Amino acid sequence: MKHVLSIEVFFDFICPWCLIGQAHLQRALEQLRREQPEVEVSLHWRGVQLLPQMARTGQPFEAFYRKRLGSDEAVRLRQAQVRAAAEAAGVDIDFARISRMPNTADAHRLLQRAVALGSPEQAQALLARLFAAYFQQGKDLGDPITLLHIARACGLEPAQVADCLRGDASPFIGANDRAADGVPCFRFNQRLRVSGAQPVAVLLQAMGDALEEVVPA
């Protein structure tokens, strides 16, 4: 008997905890498939632009965080905390390569278009490449040319995505029904919510709880 599990992930590309949360989610899903292969998972990524007022060209990364956290030492400690969590999750984050805090509106519009075009594998590949471009390669996700190159690497043609890459800092309007103000946030079967980059065990427990509440498909 088949059961359906809907998972919505509310995220932004500039949030390292979202990258870490993605890694935890993938491991949780792998374990779920091994233990309950009858479960059909429907995964949806819901973009949330954390900094909608960010300038079109972004801001210097170091200056942004120094202003937000108050000192170079505070930035160093926060980045050390994030790197440790990322290493434990099996993902790489290279803060030294990140020079800009970008405006992510076009990146969200690009992923939304990939999802609308109907290939889950293509959309998932685009999501992974966008995260890697920022956190591992230090690329500017606010630059339309950079985004176009990433899109083409995932098999998307310029004609399919050109209108998404506005380069004008117009805010991204995502899902109106946001699960939470912060990201990452996971919503299971549109009811059960888990906030933050929680461990794999926590996500698995939430999946199990959500499945206990559903009617078999």
Steps between C-alpha positions, in 0.01 A plus 500: 500500500644833389519808723578851379727734691510863390807696612532874454834667570503875557850633426729767361820444304708728724417310819769243588259325736277436198789324325564295814128430535491379140775249576318377811177466303663296225645257755164475675326427169754232413432329831124535458518335156697209643264449793167586332537457121123514460496872592472737205679828577399829338772760565442873447756781545336829604724800447508770767702812420651595835636836382247641251641851539851392403651711222508357149876460518494370858742606774853403599467175694742578782363848558143370506570247774725733697215748518244232583703322771690798639866403468753297305531263795127436505511424128792262549320311776176475302678373192689243706168379642349471151805321357492245781130429439559478125790260543286278722232501229752411230481828306764758414473873572790724396438842649837623372371480141178695561547868419140619458177468694271479197143588422343154458175597328605387152645175635164420660313593181734274304435199724126571495510493119692174497235346724223633272665344195423165652824309553560426870849367424593817313366721778687299763821527298453876469444536874819307575704701248374832637592404856843377387561808286455726801639309797780308329597709197418848628295598195261795504144365489374850430677514162267402212791378285621269777147367546461445126820295489377286790161455334661387174718252690174344621358476148284811506506717188523882518158539338345298784639714782600841360198682643582365849844663500387860537807644672289783640472396868124463475396288801425131456139417578492140612239297680268725700440221750841500663562239763704731721683829504839328519675250277552218459156378592354163403128434473375143475160426344413870537462464876804397698781758508864471599716813512876523464771266369387218723686167519404211275330319788271796567394520136437126486285519811299783344452296183378206703261717700362656182449160336306373800244775443434442129249282326656246258499621139 
